[in-house]
Amino acid sequence: MTTPVVFITGASGGIGRETALAFARAGYHVCGLARRQDQLEALGAEIANLPQAHGGFLAVAGDVRDAGAVQEAARRTVGKFGRLDVLVANAGIGHSGTVVEADWEDLRTVIETNIDGVLHGIRACVPAMRRAGGGHILIVSSIVATVHTPYTATYAASKAFVSSLAGSLRLELEDDKIQVTDLLVGRTHTDFNVNRLGPIKRDTSGLPTMGADQVAEAIVAAARGRPRRVVFRLFDRLVLLGGALVPGIMARLAKRQYQPQD
Ligand SMILES: NC(=O)c1ccc[n+]([C@@H]2O[C@H](COP(=O)([O-])OP(=O)(O)OC[C@H]3O[C@@H](n4cnc5c(N)ncnc54)[C@H](OP(=O)(O)O)[C@@H]3O)[C@@H](O)[C@H]2O)c1
């Protein structure tokens, strides 16, 4: 039996880290890419101590905004494990602030990380998937891709971009036997809000929150089932339904939730 290989961007923390652990427990070889080498090394040590993990781990320090660095990471993955079957394009960063007054460097970081970074991952991994005779791309988008959301517009639009990309890419790559899954993640307990750029602080304490391990297990299940889209829980399905049926009310609720807090 061939051991499958997964390449995960943003594996040093949060959802990416838990997803790396979940794939390792499921018997995959794992390559984790992120900027913080020390966190990746700690992850590698944890994977090495997992009784269920039979695959290897490759840590690659790099920035998804740098196309060459992502290409090199994919090359090193194939060099170490002989193939590359699954990409989890997860690295991302949030932003809270108005479109007009926001620091341009912050907006640029969001666009380059959440859009360019996903494109770089796809373009780096697909050639190896084609050589392997197929593969699977899982794109970490967000439920906010589906609702018009003020005060985090650039972040929400970056997620709408990758969700749209997932749908088109699925058609482009179907003849290569490469599946594409759009992961519409809802609020998850990670350092996302701490790392979020921009001046506006939000009080999100009233919102239901998932564990990153729960999201990770669902991502591994999606790698097996290869659905077109994953919505992780009932609350998020209701948000989607509300966005489709009563978009005006949902937009008002979103505006209240993302408004600056005193
Ligand atoms: N948490 C939520 O509520 C939530 C909801 C919906 C969607 N999401 C999405 O889930 C994904 C993961 O977020 P999270 O909640 O796990 O946040 P997190 O805890 O802040 O983790 C973000 C990860 O992305 C990596 N990263 C950020 N910029 C990078 C860059 N330029 N190059 C390489 N890696 C980079 C970080 O690693 P380094 O800093 O080491 O580079 C880290 O591993 C994101 O795409 C986010 O938009 C999260």
The ligand as a Gaussian input file, in Angstrom:
#p B3LYP/6-31G(d) Opt

LIG

0 1
 N      -10.405000      30.621000      13.357000
 C      -11.534000      30.935000      12.742000
 O      -12.545000      31.319000      13.363000
 C      -11.620000      30.769000      11.236000
 C      -12.896000      30.849000      10.630000
 C      -12.985000      30.693000       9.248000
 C      -11.852000      30.464000       8.490000
 N      -10.630000      30.414000       9.095000
 C       -9.451000      30.194000       8.237000
 O       -8.696000      29.111000       8.738000
 C       -7.327000      29.251000       8.311000
 C       -6.418000      28.997000       9.507000
 O       -6.654000      30.005000      10.475000
 P       -6.522000      29.723000      12.045000
 O       -7.840000      30.003000      12.668000
 O       -5.858000      28.429000      12.297000
 O       -5.561000      30.958000      12.434000
 P       -4.113000      31.020000      13.147000
 O       -4.153000      30.273000      14.416000
 O       -3.769000      32.467000      13.146000
 O       -3.158000      30.224000      12.128000
 C       -2.803000      30.766000      10.884000
 C       -1.729000      29.893000      10.259000
 O       -1.403000      30.457000       8.973000
 C        0.003000      30.645000       8.918000
 N        0.337000      31.804000       8.087000
 C       -0.142000      33.063000       8.166000
 N        0.437000      33.848000       7.254000
 C        1.315000      33.055000       6.588000
 C        2.223000      33.281000       5.517000
 N        2.361000      34.498000       4.950000
 N        2.963000      32.240000       5.068000
 C        2.841000      31.004000       5.634000
 N        1.996000      30.733000       6.628000
 C        1.249000      31.753000       7.102000
 C        0.444000      30.835000      10.359000
 O        1.804000      30.423000      10.519000
 P        3.083000      31.387000      10.676000
 O        2.665000      32.599000      11.449000
 O        4.064000      30.513000      11.387000
 O        3.515000      31.684000       9.271000
 C       -0.462000      29.844000      11.079000
 O        0.090000      28.555000      11.018000
 C       -7.216000      30.657000       7.714000
 O       -7.248000      30.575000       6.300000
 C       -8.474000      31.366000       8.207000
 O       -8.882000      32.381000       7.358000
 C      -10.490000      30.544000      10.452000

